[in-house]
Amino acid sequence: MFETLTVLVVDDSKHMRMLMQSLLHALGVHEILMASDGEEAWSKYLTHKPDVVITDAAMAPIDGFVLAQRLRNAEQETNSHIPIIMISAHTEMSAIKKAKDIGITEFIRKPLAARPLYERLLAVVNRPQKKQADADKNLSAPPQQVAYL
């Protein structure tokens, strides 16, 4: 089901990037792009136009929130919508609200597990690519791993 996807993984931790790559390969994703921060991710997004972006929240110099805002701003020019899955250990309400306000499609809590990643990837692939406000109405997942946006 995921073999035709191009997924951009953004995390400043090499270990997390390798873990994500292994999990995505196990789920059947063949094309995985890697970036260590938001600036590198933005460059790869412009070059490759991936189908899904999976990003860490806290990175320097450009974090996942700034990257997501750039992606959402670019959508206004292209009239397209890219699913963004944010993965973070920071799951306090302020971070979740900030993610929702920016337009993050899904939010998964670290430590990362295969099942929530599979479920959120499946959800964004199966969800019609509408404006984020419509997509927010359809979120569902176990509260222990995914924050409701």
C-alpha positions in Angstrom: 0.0 0.0 0.0 2.8 2.4 0.8 5.3 1.3 -1.9 4.4 4.3 -4.2 4.9 6.9 -1.5 7.9 9.2 -1.2 8.3 10.1 2.4 10.6 12.9 3.7 11.9 12.1 7.2 13.3 15.1 9.2 15.1 14.6 12.5 18.3 16.0 14.0 19.1 12.6 15.5 20.8 10.2 13.2 19.6 7.4 15.3 15.9 8.5 14.9 16.4 8.9 11.2 17.7 5.4 10.9 14.9 4.0 13.1 12.3 5.8 11.0 13.9 4.5 7.8 13.8 0.9 9.1 10.2 1.2 10.2 9.1 2.8 6.9 11.0 0.1 4.9 9.2 -2.5 7.0 5.9 -0.9 6.2 6.7 -1.1 2.5 7.8 2.5 1.7 10.5 2.3 -1.0 11.5 6.0 -1.4 12.6 7.7 1.8 14.4 11.0 1.8 16.3 12.0 4.9 17.1 15.5 6.3 18.7 16.5 9.6 17.0 19.8 10.0 14.2 22.0 8.6 16.5 23.9 6.2 17.8 20.7 4.6 14.2 19.3 4.5 12.9 22.5 2.8 15.5 22.0 0.1 14.6 18.4 -0.4 10.9 19.2 -0.4 11.5 21.8 -3.2 13.5 19.3 -5.3 11.6 16.1 -4.7 8.0 17.1 -3.8 7.4 14.1 -1.4 4.0 12.7 -0.7 4.3 12.9 3.1 6.6 14.7 5.6 7.4 13.2 8.9 9.3 15.7 11.1 10.6 16.0 14.6 9.4 19.2 16.4 12.6 20.3 18.2 15.6 20.9 15.8 18.0 23.7 15.1 18.4 25.9 13.2 14.9 25.4 11.7 12.5 23.3 13.8 9.6 21.2 12.6 7.1 23.9 13.4 8.8 26.4 11.1 9.2 23.8 8.4 5.5 23.0 8.6 4.6 26.7 8.4 6.8 27.0 5.3 5.1 23.9 3.8 1.6 25.3 4.5 2.5 28.7 3.1 3.8 27.0 -0.1 0.5 25.2 -0.5 -1.3 28.5 -0.9 0.7 29.1 -4.0 0.5 25.6 -5.4 -3.1 24.8 -4.3 -1.9 21.4 -3.0 -1.8 19.8 0.4 1.0 17.6 1.9 0.3 15.5 5.0 2.7 16.4 7.8 3.2 13.9 10.7 5.0 15.5 13.7 6.8 13.2 16.1 7.9 14.8 19.4 8.6 14.1 23.1 7.0 17.5 23.8 3.3 16.6 24.1 2.2 19.4 26.5 -1.0 21.2 25.4 0.9 24.3 24.2 2.9 22.2 21.7 -0.2 20.3 20.5 -2.1 23.6 20.1 0.8 25.1 18.2 0.9 22.1 15.9 -2.8 22.3 15.3 -2.7 26.0 14.5 0.1 25.5 12.0 -1.7 22.7 10.3 0.1 19.5 11.3 -1.9 16.6 10.1 -1.0 14.1 12.8 1.1 14.3 16.0 2.8 11.2 17.5 4.4 11.1 20.9 8.0 9.8 21.3 9.2 7.2 22.0 8.1 6.1 18.6 6.5 2.7 18.1 5.7 0.9 14.8 1.9 0.6 15.3 1.1 4.4 15.8 3.4 5.2 12.8 1.6 2.7 10.6 -1.9 3.9 11.8 -1.0 7.6 11.2 0.6 6.9 7.9 -2.4 4.9 6.8 -4.7 7.7 8.0 -3.0 10.4 6.0 -2.8 8.3 2.9 -6.5 7.3 3.0 -7.7 10.8 4.0 -8.9 12.9 1.0 -6.4 15.8 0.5 -8.6 18.6 1.6 -7.9 21.8 3.5 -6.6 21.1 7.0 -9.8 22.3 8.7 -11.7 19.5 7.1 -9.0 17.0 7.9 -9.0 17.9 11.6 -12.5 16.7 12.0 -11.6 13.1 11.1 -8.7 12.5 13.6 -8.8 9.4 15.7 -6.1 7.4 17.5 -5.3 6.0 21.0 -4.5 8.9 23.3 -1.4 7.3 24.7 0.5 7.7 21.4 -1.2 10.3 19.4 -2.3 13.8 20.3 -5.7 14.9 19.0 -5.4 17.9 16.8 
